[in-house]
Amino acid sequence: MAHKKSKEQRRTIQFKIHLTTTEKKQILESVNQEKYNSISDYARERLLKKRLAKRITVSDDYIRIFKTMDYNLTKIGTNLNQIAHKLNAYNTYVLTEDDQQTFKACFEQLKSCYQVLGEHLRKIK
C-alpha cells in the first residue's frame, strides 16, 4: 500500500518550460544516464539541490592508462607479499640481492604510477 502524502507534501503545481528538440534530447539522455525515474525527479534534484555533483567523462586512453596502473600496482603487491611471506616463514631469512632489486623495481613502478596519476588528476581539476 502506498504511503499517503500530507497536503504540504503533495505536488500540485505545474512548471512549464520551452525547449528545442535538441535540448529535450539532452535532458532525456541525462535522465537515463543518471538513472532518474522521471524528468520531474531529475529537474527537482538539479534545480533544488544546493551543490551539484560534478560528472566526469574520460577518454579511452585515460581508461587504458588507469587499467595499466592497476595491473602494475597489483604486480607490486604480489611481489611484496612474496617477500613478506619469505621473511615471516624463515626466521633466519636475509634479503638477497634479488629481493633488493625487487624492492627497487617496485619503488620505481610506484613512482611512475603516482606521477601518471598526478598528471591526470591535475587535468580533472
SVG drawing of the C-alpha trace seen along z (x, -y; Angstrom):
<svg xmlns="http://www.w3.org/2000/svg" viewBox="-4 -28 77 49">
<polyline fill="none" stroke="black" stroke-width="0.4" points="0.0,0.0 1.4,-3.4 2.2,-5.9 -0.3,-8.8 1.3,-12.2 0.2,-15.2 -1.2,-18.3 2.2,-20.0 4.0,-17.1 1.6,-16.8 3.0,-18.3 0.1,-20.1 1.9,-23.0 3.0,-22.5 6.0,-24.3 6.4,-24.5 9.4,-25.4 10.1,-25.7 12.9,-23.7 14.3,-22.9 14.3,-19.3 18.0,-19.1 17.6,-20.4 14.9,-17.9 17.0,-15.0 20.0,-16.2 17.7,-16.3 16.3,-12.8 19.8,-11.4 20.8,-12.9 17.7,-11.5 18.6,-8.0 22.3,-8.2 21.9,-9.4 19.1,-6.7 16.3,-9.0 12.7,-7.6 11.3,-10.7 12.1,-14.0 10.3,-15.6 12.7,-13.9 15.7,-14.9 14.6,-18.5 13.8,-18.8 17.1,-17.3 19.1,-19.5 17.2,-22.8 16.7,-22.5 19.9,-20.8 22.4,-23.2 25.5,-21.6 25.5,-19.9 27.6,-16.8 30.4,-17.0 30.2,-14.3 33.4,-13.5 33.8,-11.7 37.1,-10.2 38.6,-9.1 39.5,-5.5 43.2,-6.4 42.6,-7.6 40.9,-4.3 43.7,-2.3 46.3,-4.2 44.5,-3.6 43.9,0.1 47.7,0.4 48.4,-1.3 46.0,1.0 47.8,4.0 51.2,2.7 50.1,2.0 48.7,5.5 52.1,6.9 53.9,4.8 51.5,6.0 52.2,9.6 55.9,9.1 55.8,7.5 53.6,10.3 56.0,12.9 58.9,11.1 56.8,10.7 56.0,14.4 59.7,15.3 60.6,13.0 57.8,14.4 58.3,18.1 62.0,18.2 63.3,16.5 66.9,16.6 66.0,15.3 68.1,12.3 67.2,10.1 69.1,11.3 70.3,9.2 67.2,10.3 65.0,9.1 66.7,5.7 66.3,5.5 62.6,6.3 62.2,3.6 63.9,1.1 61.8,2.2 58.6,1.9 59.7,-1.6 60.3,-2.7 57.0,-1.4 55.2,-3.1 56.9,-6.4 55.8,-6.1 52.2,-5.2 52.0,-8.2 53.4,-10.5 50.9,-9.5 48.1,-9.6 49.1,-13.1 49.2,-14.3 45.7,-13.0 44.3,-14.3 45.6,-17.8 43.7,-17.6 40.5,-16.9 40.8,-19.9"/>
</svg>
